[in-house]
Amino acid sequence: MNTQFLVVSYDISSSRRRRKVMKALEGYGERVQYSVFECNLAPKKIEEMRRHLAKIISPKDSLRIYFLSADDVKRILRMGDPRVVTDRVFIMQ
């Protein structure tokens, strides 16, 4: 199955919505900074995540999804904590 590496960042002023976005993203990837997640997802999961997040955020919020190629992922410069998301299976209930 082909997967896509994504970086998801958000800036949400409402604590309630911010917590909901964080909890939703925990089901799709790994939190690497306070409001940044790395995900490695199949196309269907990307669309599922996008629809899920669209239901939570408001027009005042900022949420960005960056798509990185395999070559780009190899070029990520990590300083401090060197972890990067690897292929994992996420089960949503």
N, C-alpha and C positions, 0 to 999 in steps of 0.2 A: 504494500500500500504506500503510495506517495504521500509524504507529509510536507508541510511548509513550516519553516521557522518564522515565528512572529515575535515582535516586541510590542507589548500593549502598555501604554502609559495613560494616566488620567489625572485631571485636576478638577476636583469636584468640591464645591464649597459646603454642601449639605452633608453633615456627618452621617445622617441616616442613609442617604443614597451612596455615599462613599463606602460605607460598610457593606452595603448590598453589592456594589460593583466588586469590591475586594473578595467577598465570599463567592460570588459567581466565578470570578477569574481563578480562584483556588481550585475549581473543578476542571480547569482547562490547562493550567500551567503552573509555573513556580514563581513565587514572588522573589525578586532579586533586589529590589529597593522598595522604599515605602509605597510608591504608587507606580511601580514598573513590574511587569510580569514578562517572562519568557515562556513561549508555548511552542510546541512542535505538534501540529495537528493535521489531520486529513481534511480535505476540502469540505466534507459534510459537517465535520466538527467546527470548522471555521465559520460556516454559515450559521450553525446552531448557536455558537458563541455570539456572533454578531446580532442575531435576533434577540437573544437573551439580554444582552447589554442594552440594546435599543429600547427595550421595555423599561429599563431602570433609569437611564439618564434623562436629563431635561435639556432643553435648548441652551440653557446657561452653562452647562457642563462642557468640559473638553475631554474627549477620549480619542486617542490615536492608536491605530494599528499599523505597524511597520512590517512589511514583508521582506525578509532577507533571503537571498539565494544561498545555496550550499557554499559557494565561494566566499560570500560575505560573512557567513557564520565562521568560517575558518580564519577570517581576518579580524574577528572581534578581539579587541585589546582589553584584557581583564587585569585590573590592578586591585590588590586587596584580595577579597574572596574570589577564587578562580572558578567557582562552579558555573556550569552552563547546563541548561536543560538537555536531557537525553531523551531518547524515545521511551515513553512510558505509556501505559494504558490507563485512561481515566474513565471511571464508571460514574455516570450521572444517574441519580434515581429520582 
